[in-house]
Each structure stands twice: as structure tokens, then as C-alpha cells.
Amino acid sequence: MTERIYTRDQQGRLEPLEGERFGKEDELQALIAEHPELLDGTQMRPDAPRRWILIAREQGIAESSDAAARWAVDHLLVDQDAVPTLVEVKRGSSPEIRRTIVGQMLEYAAHAARTWTADSLRHAFEESTDARGLDPGQELQKLLQPDGEEEADADGFWERVATNLAAARLRLLFVADDIPDPLERVVEFLNAQMAGIEVLAVEIKQFKGDSRQTLVPRVIGRTAASPRSHAGQGARRPKLDRESFLNAFDNPEHRSVAVRLLGVADESGAIVERYANGLGVRIPCSHWKKPVGVAWLFAPSEWGHAVLRGLTALSLGISMDLPATEESLPDDKRLAYAALRQWMQEIASYDFSKDVSTPYYHARTISYDDAARHIDQLSSSLARVVSEIRSA
């Protein structure tokens, strides 16, 4: 029997809208790509409604990190807490929705968590957003700071994506215009049993009349979610203050490294900025709107950005969208840029530092053990780069 709903105008007239299946899967896929809010994040998390950015449609998934993509998930979204969300879309009349889609999605999740990197997803997001005529920075801003009160921390967001991938913390969404009972039961079972992965179904019905289309989403499986598994899964962690950061160190020698370097930053006039997973050393510079970051100290228990652990020195030439060479810079920025590059080259010359660069920035990491053995050298180098950039 055809479902029907009614709309009522200001004059009290009713217009019947008839339930109608989507003719093609691509119709529903295109709607979700353009309007991911149709997945109704408020039903999923009433206390903290989910918002998303679209990373890409048909995001490839490989069997291993050195292989080409073998599969593709219909949509890859990421929510405001950096949880990757895999979306598979089927029509309710498709025979695959009753059984095949479940095994398919679990296979996708198992391989995606092992083979995707935050850098590859960032690149896919920027490419697909550009292709749709949108600005990636503005889209990220709307996701992370919709009220516009603060500027979005893009690097911190992609770090959290990396952490969630490393922990296989994902969300799986089955989407259709009709979710059959067998799939609903499977979704509820998986959501109750899978500790790190949230599994939900979203039924999106469409109703059409003479002058309008109405879309009605219904989220399935949320009530069966394990509170232990999902209650705090996406919650943004508070930023560490200096005391809580230092208290995280069990090793006194490692703690002394952090104390010494933070002391150098303070005495040199740098800014110590708080993050959820550590502290950053930034330098005020008249030629840039924001203080220039030169080092991050991660808490000892943190994964950070993949293997960014311990003391990490970063050259921000790429991540700050600076030109690749000094010659292409305005004169007023050359001194600061030269100091940044010299800092990075000096860190790279230490045989105890490890290259962990990505396509978005140059980076090297130093363990706390090595930092303790070379603390005088590191302290002197940090004090010098702070002084040079402040006076540039």
C-alpha cells in the first residue's frame, strides 16, 4: 500500500504527497553528497548532533597499503570529531540490501582502517571539494566552527582523523529508501557488539506531490548502541594545560626534557599553545597573522599524527601556504622563512631525528630518550630560532 503524508498551507489547504521509491541509486547518492545533513545527525546523537564534510564519492579502498584500490565505498564522510563515516547506498528493492551489503561493508571497514591515511583523505577532500567549486578551508570551517567565533584548526583535525584510523574508530551507515527488517536486526546486533565502530542504518523516504518533494530520514540502530562503546567516542577532548601535560610523564627524565624546552620557550618570548594531545611552541612574527609554529611536544601516551611522537620540529613553509623558495617571497618575509628553513635543516642534520614528512608539511621527530641525551643542543637551537624569527 502506498504511503501518504499531507502538507498544510497557511490557508488550511491540504496537499497529499505520495510515497515514491527512488528510480536509481544514483539519485539518492547524489542527494547525500550534496546534502549530508539528510543523514540526520540529530537522531544519531541528540546531545551532540553529527555534522559532516564529504571527503569523496566512490572513495577507493585497497587490500594493502602498497596496492591499488580494489573496492570503492559510495561516500566517505568525516564528522566534526574526525570520525570517518563510510556510507553505502542501496534501493530498498535491491536484493543486495538483505545480505550482501553487510559483508561488503565490513570488508571495506577492515581494509580502510589499515590502508587509508589522514594525508590521503585530506588530499581527496581538497580535490573533490575543488571539483565542486567549493573552498576546502571554508567547508572545514563550517564543520568545525559553524558559529565562526574561532578559526578552525585544520592540522589538528587531520591529526584526529589519523588517530581514529589508527584505532579503527569508524562509523558505518547503510542508507536506503526502505530498510528491511533483516538488515535492521543485523545493524542493531553489530552496533551492540562492535566496541569501536558505530553501525547504523538510515532510511530516507521520499514523498512527492504536484509542487514539492519531501524527504523523511529515520535513523535505525541508535537505541541499541552500547553506552560503553559510543558514549564518548566522538567527544572532543579538552586541551591540556601545562600542569596536566607534565603530570602525564611517568619517566622523570622525559619530564625534565619537557620542562627544560618549555622553559626555553618562555624565556625566549615564544607562545606555548595548548592542544588535546600536547603543547606547541609558536613564535609571534609581525609578517604573519598567526604565530609561527616550530615545535610540538606530545604527551607520552599520545599517538599524535601517525608516528609524530615526542619532540617534533616542523617547518611550516608548506602548511602555511608559503612559496617553496625564498626568492619568490616578499622581502619582509624572507628573514623569517630563512630562519624556519635553517631550523628544519639543523634538526634534519641530527642523526637521532627521524623524517616523518607528509605532502602537507616537512616534519622530523625526536624521541624523549634522544632528546634527554642531547638536551643542551636542542635547547640552544630552539632559543636561537625563536630569537631569529621574533626579530625578523
C-alpha positions in Angstrom: 0.0 0.0 0.0 1.3 3.4 -1.0 2.3 5.7 2.0 1.0 9.2 2.0 1.6 12.3 4.0 -0.1 15.7 3.9 1.3 19.2 4.0 -1.0 22.1 5.1 -0.5 25.7 3.8 -1.4 28.9 5.7 -4.9 28.9 4.3 -5.5 25.4 5.7 -5.5 23.6 2.4 -4.0 20.1 2.4 -1.7 18.7 -0.3 -1.2 15.0 -0.4 2.3 13.7 -1.0 2.6 10.1 -2.2 5.5 7.8 -1.1 7.7 7.1 -4.1 10.8 4.9 -4.4 13.9 6.3 -5.9 14.2 5.3 -9.5 18.0 4.9 -9.4 20.6 4.5 -6.6 22.4 7.5 -8.0 19.5 9.8 -7.3 19.8 9.1 -3.6 23.6 9.1 -3.7 23.7 12.5 -5.3 21.3 13.9 -2.7 23.5 12.6 0.2 26.6 14.0 -1.5 25.1 17.4 -1.8 23.1 17.4 1.5 24.8 15.0 4.0 22.5 16.6 6.6 19.9 14.2 5.2 21.5 11.5 7.3 20.1 13.4 10.3 22.9 13.6 12.8 20.4 14.9 15.4 18.7 11.5 15.5 22.1 9.8 15.8 23.4 12.0 18.7 20.6 14.2 20.2 23.0 15.7 22.7 25.7 16.5 20.1 24.2 16.3 16.6 26.6 15.0 14.0 27.7 17.2 11.1 29.8 16.0 8.1 32.0 17.0 5.3 32.1 14.9 2.2 35.6 13.5 1.6 34.7 11.9 -1.7 32.2 9.8 -3.6 33.5 6.4 -4.6 36.5 6.6 -2.3 38.9 3.8 -3.2 39.9 1.1 -0.7 42.9 -1.2 -1.2 43.8 -4.6 0.1 47.2 -3.4 1.3 48.9 -0.1 1.7 51.1 -0.6 -1.3 48.3 -1.8 -3.6 45.9 0.0 -5.9 42.3 0.4 -4.9 40.2 -2.8 -5.2 36.9 -1.5 -3.9 35.1 1.8 -3.5 32.7 3.0 -0.8 29.8 5.1 -2.1 30.5 8.0 0.1 33.2 8.8 2.6 32.3 11.5 5.2 34.1 12.7 8.3 32.2 14.2 11.2 33.2 17.2 13.4 35.0 14.8 15.7 37.1 13.4 12.9 35.4 10.0 12.8 35.5 8.6 9.3 32.0 7.6 8.2 31.5 5.0 5.4 28.2 5.2 3.6 26.7 2.5 1.3 23.5 3.4 -0.5 21.1 0.9 -2.0 17.5 1.0 -3.1 15.2 -0.9 -0.8 14.2 -3.2 -3.7 17.8 -4.3 -4.3 18.4 -7.9 -3.3 21.9 -6.9 -2.1 20.5 -4.9 0.8 19.3 -8.0 2.6 22.7 -9.8 3.0 25.5 -8.9 0.6 25.8 -5.3 1.7 26.6 -6.2 5.3 29.6 -8.4 4.4 30.7 -5.9 1.8 30.7 -3.0 4.3 32.6 -5.0 6.9 35.2 -5.8 4.4 35.5 -2.2 3.4 35.9 -1.1 7.1 38.6 -3.8 7.8 40.8 -2.7 4.9 40.1 1.1 5.1 41.3 1.3 8.7 44.6 -0.4 7.6 45.2 1.3 4.3 43.8 4.8 4.5 46.0 7.6 5.8 44.9 11.0 7.0 47.1 12.6 4.4 45.4 10.7 1.5 41.9 11.6 2.8 42.9 15.2 3.2 44.1 15.2 -0.4 40.9 13.5 -1.6 38.8 16.1 0.3 40.6 19.0 -1.2 40.4 17.6 -4.7 36.7 16.7 -4.5 35.8 20.0 -2.9 37.7 22.0 -5.5 35.9 19.9 -8.2 32.5 21.0 -6.8 33.6 24.7 -6.9 33.8 24.9 -3.1 36.7 26.1 -0.9 38.1 23.4 1.3 39.0 25.8 4.1 35.6 27.3 4.2 34.0 23.8 4.3 36.2 22.7 7.1 35.4 26.0 9.0 31.7 25.3 8.7 32.2 21.8 10.0 34.4 22.7 13.0 33.4 26.2 13.9 29.9 26.8 12.5 29.4 29.8 14.7 32.5 31.4 13.2 33.8 32.5 16.6 37.2 30.8 16.1 39.3 29.8 13.2 39.2 26.1 12.5 42.4 24.1 13.4 42.8 22.2 10.2 46.0 20.4 11.1 44.6 19.3 14.5 41.5 18.0 12.7 43.5 15.8 10.4 45.6 14.6 13.3 42.4 13.4 14.9 41.5 11.6 11.7 44.8 9.8 11.8 44.3 8.8 15.4 40.8 7.5 14.7 42.1 5.5 11.7 44.9 4.0 13.8 42.3 3.0 16.4 39.9 1.7 13.8 37.3 4.1 15.2 34.8 4.3 12.3 31.1 4.8 11.6 29.3 2.5 9.1 26.0 3.8 7.6 23.6 1.7 5.5 21.3 4.0 3.6 18.2 3.1 1.6 14.7 4.3 0.8 13.4 1.2 2.7 15.4 -0.7 5.3 14.1 -4.3 5.5 13.6 -5.9 8.9 16.5 -8.4 8.5 19.0 -5.6 7.9 17.6 -3.6 10.8 18.2 -6.6 13.1 21.8 -7.1 11.8 22.5 -3.3 12.3 21.3 -3.4 15.9 23.3 -6.5 16.6 26.5 -5.2 15.2 26.1 -1.9 16.9 25.7 -3.5 20.3 28.7 -5.9 19.8 31.3 -3.8 18.0 33.2 -1.8 20.6 35.0 0.8 18.4 32.7 1.0 15.4 29.3 2.6 15.3 26.9 0.8 12.9 23.6 2.5 11.9 21.1 2.4 9.1 19.3 5.5 7.7 16.0 5.1 5.9 15.3 8.1 3.6 11.7 8.0 2.2 10.6 10.5 -0.4 7.1 11.8 -0.9 6.1 13.7 -4.0 3.1 16.0 -4.8 2.3 18.4 -7.5 4.6 21.1 -6.4 7.1 19.6 -3.9 9.3 16.8 -2.8 9.6 15.9 0.9 12.4 13.7 2.3 11.9 11.9 5.6 15.0 10.3 7.3 14.8 7.7 10.0 17.9 6.5 11.9 17.9 2.9 12.9 20.1 1.2 15.4 21.0 4.1 17.7 18.9 2.8 20.7 20.8 -0.5 20.5 24.2 1.3 20.7 26.4 0.2 23.6 26.8 3.1 26.0 30.3 1.8 26.9 31.3 1.8 23.2 29.9 5.0 21.9 29.1 7.4 24.8 32.3 9.3 24.5 33.5 8.1 21.1 33.3 11.3 19.3 33.6 13.8 22.1 36.3 16.4 21.6 38.9 16.1 24.3 39.8 19.3 26.3 43.1 21.0 25.6 45.8 20.1 28.0 47.2 22.8 30.4 50.8 22.7 31.3 50.3 21.0 34.6 48.2 18.2 33.3 50.7 17.8 30.4 53.7 17.4 32.7 51.8 15.2 35.1 51.3 12.7 32.2 55.0 11.8 32.3 55.9 8.7 34.4 59.6 9.0 33.4 61.3 11.8 35.3 64.0 12.2 32.7 61.4 12.6 29.9 59.5 15.1 32.1 62.7 17.1 32.6 63.1 17.4 28.9 59.7 18.9 28.5 60.3 21.3 31.5 63.6 22.4 30.0 62.2 23.1 26.5 59.1 24.8 27.7 61.3 27.0 29.9 63.4 27.9 26.9 60.3 28.9 25.0 59.1 31.0 27.9 62.4 32.8 28.4 62.8 33.4 24.6 59.4 35.0 24.3 57.6 32.2 22.4 54.0 31.3 22.9 53.2 27.9 24.4 49.9 26.8 22.8 47.6 24.1 24.3 46.3 21.1 22.3 44.4 18.0 23.2 47.5 15.8 22.8 50.3 18.1 23.8 51.8 21.6 23.7 53.1 23.6 20.8 55.8 26.3 20.7 54.8 29.2 18.5 56.6 32.4 17.8 55.0 35.8 17.3 56.1 37.3 13.9 55.0 40.7 12.5 54.9 39.3 9.0 52.2 36.6 9.6 48.8 36.9 11.1 49.3 33.9 13.3 52.3 32.9 15.5 54.7 30.6 13.6 54.9 27.1 14.9 58.3 25.5 15.3 58.0 22.6 17.7 55.3 20.3 19.3 55.8 18.3 22.4 53.3 15.4 22.5 52.2 13.7 25.7 54.0 10.4 26.2 50.8 8.3 25.7 49.8 10.1 22.5 49.8 8.6 19.0 49.8 12.1 17.6 49.9 12.2 13.8 50.9 8.6 13.0 54.4 8.4 14.4 54.7 12.1 15.4 55.7 11.3 18.9 58.0 13.1 21.4 59.5 16.4 20.3 58.6 17.3 16.8 60.2 20.2 14.9 58.1 21.3 11.9 58.9 23.7 9.1 55.7 25.5 8.3 56.7 26.5 4.8 54.1 24.2 3.2 51.4 24.1 5.9 51.3 27.9 6.0 50.9 28.1 2.2 54.2 29.9 1.7 56.0 29.7 -1.6 58.6 26.9 -1.9 61.6 29.2 -2.3 62.9 32.3 -0.6 63.3 34.1 -3.9 59.5 34.1 -4.5 58.8 35.7 -1.1 58.3 39.4 -0.4 61.4 40.9 1.2 59.7 41.3 4.6 59.1 37.6 4.9 62.5 36.3 3.7 64.3 36.5 7.0 61.6 34.6 8.9 61.4 32.0 6.2 65.2 31.5 6.1 65.2 31.0 9.9 62.5 28.4 9.6 64.3 26.6 6.8 67.6 26.7 8.8 65.8 25.3 11.8 64.5 22.4 9.8 67.8 21.7 8.2 69.6 21.7 11.6 67.0 19.2 13.0 67.5 17.1 9.9 71.2 17.0 10.4 70.8 15.3 13.8 71.3 11.6 13.3 68.8 10.9 16.1 65.9 12.6 14.4 63.5 10.7 12.1 61.9 12.0 8.9 58.1 11.9 9.2 57.2 14.4 6.4 53.9 14.3 4.6 52.7 16.0 1.4 51.4 18.9 3.6 54.5 19.7 5.7 58.1 18.8 6.5 58.5 17.2 9.8 61.1 15.3 11.9 60.5 13.6 15.2 62.8 13.0 18.1 62.1 10.6 20.9 62.2 11.8 24.5 65.1 9.4 25.2 67.2 11.0 22.4 66.1 14.5 23.5 67.3 13.8 27.0 70.8 12.8 25.7 71.0 16.0 23.6 69.0 18.4 25.6 71.7 21.2 25.7 72.0 21.1 21.9 68.2 21.2 21.4 67.7 23.9 23.9 70.3 26.1 22.3 68.8 25.5 18.8 65.3 26.3 20.0 66.3 29.5 21.7 68.1 30.7 18.6 65.2 30.1 16.2 62.8 31.8 18.5 65.1 34.8 18.7 65.7 35.0 14.9 62.0 34.8 14.0 60.9 37.3 16.6 63.5 39.8 15.3 62.9 39.1 11.6 
